[in-house]
Amino acid sequence: MENRIFWAERTDIAGIARALDSDLRRKILDLLAVHPHNVNQIADALGIPQSTCTLNVQILEKAGLIQVENRAASKGSQKVCSAKWEEVVLPLKEGTAPGDDRMVVVDMPIGLYTDHRATAPCGMLNEHAVIGFYDQTGTFLNPKRATAGLIWLTKGYLEYRFPKPTAVNSDRIIAMSVTVEVCSEFPGYNNEWPSDITVWFNGREVGTWTSPGDMGGEYGRLTPRWWDLMNTQHGFLKTWRVTRDGAFIDGVRTSDLTLSDLELENSDSYLVRIGVKDDAEYVGGFNLFGRTFGNYEQDVVLRLELKD
């Protein structure tokens, strides 16, 4: 696993502390640090009932310490768990949010994209109602898009322009990452509908992740209950990251793209594009979740890790 640090927010402390206050959950983290396991494998390795394993995996996932994905199996699907971080930093003093010294964090509302191309089926919602009309690409120009909590499209992209911090020299940046909650797009939902979702930084391709499906049938933790259970409910929290040594998705190396290739010093902003290529192997669209939908209370989060 690539060295990665989870710079937690103060609001994360209680959940993380609870998740780590258990010998069993720490053993699960140790197990996943080696390589991913499904729930049955974890239960067998630790000699615990599957129900106990599932409960503790859910606590670790809710705290943001592990990634859980539904993947196809010989019979149905399986929940595959993987470690997300090697180190967690908890700010104990008010005003010492992550990024004060070694991190810049920007949480961009999913509706504040600066460029887009959308193919129907497509649409967007906020926490109260549908924005515009289903499957009408003109909706993507609706000013109410700034309030969006869920956006979906079949092909195309959404591109975000992040401000360049004036007080940060580019030579201090040792890693740039974006974290989003995302999944495939299928009319209604289909938990086994793969889609190749790609992210670009400053026009350079970081990597492609294949979403296993459009996740529904079970309410997302934050998803409003007026949004029918037969529709998309939640996604997967994924991180695309570029360092001085290469590009990664959740710590797995995707290419030799480095920070120098992004030419950060020559740009007045940072461009992040999320999309599905027309010629992808799996053209299954994507759903992008904001802080009022899905399982994670965040939008499109850009992080710049800085050297001391």
Secondary structure, DSSP 8 states (H G I E B T S, - for coil): ----EEE--GGGHHHHHHHHS-HHHHHHHHHHHHS-EEHHHHHHHHT--HHHHHHHHHHHHHTTSEEEEEEE-SSSEEEEEEE--SEEE---STT--TTSSSEEEEEE-TT--SEEEE-SS-EEE-SSSB-S-TT-GGGGG-GGGGG-SEEEESSEEEEEEEE--TT--GGGEEEEEEEEEEE---SS-BTT--EEEEEEETTEEEEEEEE--BEESS--SSS-TTS-TTSEEE-EEEEEEEESS-EEETTEEEES--HHHHTGGG-SEEEEEEEE-TT-SS---EEEE-TTSSSSS-SEEEEEEE--
